[in-house]
């Protein structure tokens, strides 16, 4: 999937979870908003989600994940798998153009309409048009610096914003732990 218009980065490092998203909204080749909030808390503020793709679709998926979390008593893995199953098999949901990261104090998943529920092995995942740049920068900073997780996320997102025309450096950051 190649979504334009955002970068979301999730990092679990030193006992802390940080999820960061840029604020730019792009329609075709025009920037129409600089301060969008693409990272938010759901399920009694225990789960952080970040999404890339069509905004209405991402909001729909966020609400559906929140409902699944309520149904499965906050079990993020089970709720994520059930959402991915619905997303892949439901005629309406299959048309949604988004991808999301969902994380709690112990687990982190990339969830997609292809039925993917992927937990990164190294505690870092990036999505959206600048996701690879942000993830690469965060990986290097974790391996070669003593920065705290928030500082790593901020620096990695600024690097992604300097490379990706669909990403800006106006950040929303949510944290859990530590």
C-alpha positions as CSV (number, residue, x, y, z in Angstrom):
1,X,0.0,0.0,0.0
2,X,1.3,3.4,-0.9
3,X,-0.7,6.1,0.9
4,X,0.1,9.8,0.4
5,X,-0.5,12.4,3.0
6,X,1.0,11.3,6.3
7,X,3.7,9.7,8.3
8,X,3.0,7.7,11.5
9,X,5.8,6.3,13.6
10,X,5.5,4.0,16.7
11,X,8.5,3.2,18.9
12,X,8.8,1.0,21.9
13,X,12.1,1.7,23.6
14,X,13.4,1.8,27.2
15,X,10.0,0.7,28.6
16,X,8.1,3.5,26.9
17,X,5.8,3.6,23.9
18,X,5.7,6.7,21.7
19,X,3.4,7.2,18.7
20,X,4.0,10.3,16.5
21,X,2.1,11.6,13.5
22,X,2.6,14.6,11.3
23,X,-0.1,17.2,10.8
24,X,-0.2,17.7,7.0
25,X,-3.3,16.9,5.0
26,X,-2.8,16.9,1.3
27,X,-5.4,16.8,-1.4
28,X,-3.7,15.8,-4.7
29,X,-0.8,18.2,-4.8
30,X,-2.2,20.9,-2.5
31,X,-1.6,21.2,1.2
32,X,-5.0,22.0,2.8
33,X,-4.2,21.6,6.5
34,X,-1.1,21.8,8.6
35,X,-2.3,20.7,12.1
36,X,-4.4,17.5,11.6
37,X,-4.4,15.0,14.5
38,X,-3.7,11.5,13.1
39,X,-2.7,10.0,16.4
40,X,-5.2,9.6,19.2
41,X,-6.1,7.5,22.2
42,X,-9.0,5.1,22.3
43,X,-10.5,2.5,24.7
44,X,-10.3,4.5,27.9
45,X,-7.0,6.1,26.8
46,X,-5.2,2.7,27.1
47,X,-4.7,2.2,23.4
48,X,-2.9,4.7,21.0
49,X,-3.8,4.5,17.3
50,X,-2.3,6.3,14.4
51,X,-3.6,6.1,10.8
52,X,-2.6,6.8,7.3
53,X,-4.9,7.1,4.3
54,X,-8.3,8.6,3.7
55,X,-9.4,10.4,6.8
56,X,-13.0,9.2,6.9
57,X,-11.9,5.6,6.4
58,X,-9.3,5.9,9.1
59,X,-11.8,7.3,11.6
60,X,-14.3,4.5,10.7
61,X,-11.6,1.9,11.4
62,X,-10.6,3.6,14.6
63,X,-14.2,3.5,15.8
64,X,-14.5,-0.2,14.8
65,X,-11.3,-1.1,16.6
66,X,-12.6,0.7,19.7
67,X,-15.8,-1.4,19.5
68,X,-13.8,-4.6,19.1
69,X,-11.6,-3.6,22.1
70,X,-14.8,-3.2,24.2
71,X,-16.1,-6.5,23.0
72,X,-12.8,-8.3,23.9
73,X,-12.2,-6.6,27.2
74,X,-9.2,-4.5,25.9
75,X,-7.3,-7.5,24.3
76,X,-5.5,-5.6,21.6
77,X,-4.3,-8.7,19.7
78,X,-7.7,-10.3,19.5
79,X,-9.4,-7.0,18.6
80,X,-6.8,-6.3,15.9
81,X,-7.2,-9.8,14.4
82,X,-11.0,-9.5,14.4
83,X,-10.9,-6.0,12.8
84,X,-8.5,-7.3,10.1
85,X,-10.8,-10.3,9.4
86,X,-13.8,-8.0,9.0
87,X,-11.8,-5.5,6.9
88,X,-10.7,-8.2,4.5
89,X,-14.0,-10.0,4.1
90,X,-16.7,-7.3,4.3
91,X,-17.7,-5.7,1.0
92,X,-17.9,-2.2,2.4
93,X,-14.8,-2.3,4.5
94,X,-12.6,-3.8,1.7
95,X,-13.0,-0.4,-0.1
96,X,-11.5,1.5,2.8
97,X,-8.1,3.1,1.9
98,X,-6.2,3.3,5.2
99,X,-3.7,1.5,7.3
100,X,-3.3,1.9,11.0
101,X,-1.0,1.3,14.0
102,X,-2.5,0.3,17.3
103,X,-0.4,-0.1,20.5
104,X,-0.9,-0.5,24.2
105,X,1.5,-0.8,27.1
106,X,2.9,-4.1,25.9
107,X,1.9,-4.8,22.2
108,X,2.1,-2.9,18.9
109,X,0.4,-3.9,15.6
110,X,0.2,-2.7,12.0
111,X,-3.3,-3.5,10.8
112,X,-4.2,-3.4,7.1
113,X,-7.1,-4.2,4.8
114,X,-5.1,-7.1,3.4
115,X,-5.7,-8.9,6.6
116,X,-2.3,-8.1,8.0
117,X,-1.8,-7.9,11.8
118,X,1.9,-7.4,12.1
119,X,3.8,-7.0,15.3
120,X,7.3,-5.6,14.6
121,X,10.2,-7.6,15.9
122,X,12.3,-4.6,16.9
123,X,9.6,-2.3,18.4
124,X,9.6,0.2,15.6
125,X,7.1,0.6,12.8
126,X,6.3,3.4,10.3
127,X,3.4,3.8,7.9
128,X,2.3,6.3,5.3
129,X,4.2,8.1,2.6
130,X,7.1,8.9,4.9
131,X,6.9,5.8,7.0
132,X,10.0,4.1,5.7
133,X,12.1,7.2,6.2
134,X,10.8,7.7,9.7
135,X,11.3,4.0,10.6
136,X,14.8,4.0,9.2
137,X,15.8,7.1,11.1
138,X,14.4,5.8,14.3
139,X,16.2,2.5,13.9
140,X,19.5,4.3,13.4
141,X,18.9,6.6,16.4
142,X,18.0,3.8,18.7
143,X,21.1,1.9,17.7
144,X,23.6,4.8,17.8
145,X,22.4,7.3,20.3
146,X,21.3,7.6,24.0
147,X,18.2,9.7,23.2
148,X,15.0,8.9,25.0
149,X,12.1,7.5,22.9
150,X,10.3,10.8,22.5
151,X,13.4,12.6,21.3
152,X,14.0,9.7,18.8
153,X,10.5,10.0,17.5
154,X,10.7,13.8,17.1
155,X,14.1,13.6,15.3
156,X,13.0,10.7,13.0
157,X,9.8,12.5,12.1
158,X,11.7,15.7,11.2
159,X,14.0,13.6,9.0
160,X,10.9,12.1,7.3
161,X,9.4,15.6,6.8
162,X,12.6,16.7,5.2
163,X,12.3,13.9,2.6
164,X,8.6,13.4,2.0
165,X,6.6,16.2,0.4
166,X,3.4,14.7,2.0
167,X,4.7,15.0,5.5
168,X,5.3,18.1,7.7
169,X,7.0,18.7,11.0
170,X,3.9,19.7,13.0
171,X,3.7,16.6,15.2
172,X,1.1,15.0,17.5
173,X,2.8,12.7,20.0
174,X,1.2,10.3,22.4
175,X,3.1,8.3,25.0
176,X,2.5,5.3,27.4
177,X,4.8,3.9,30.1
178,X,8.0,5.0,31.6
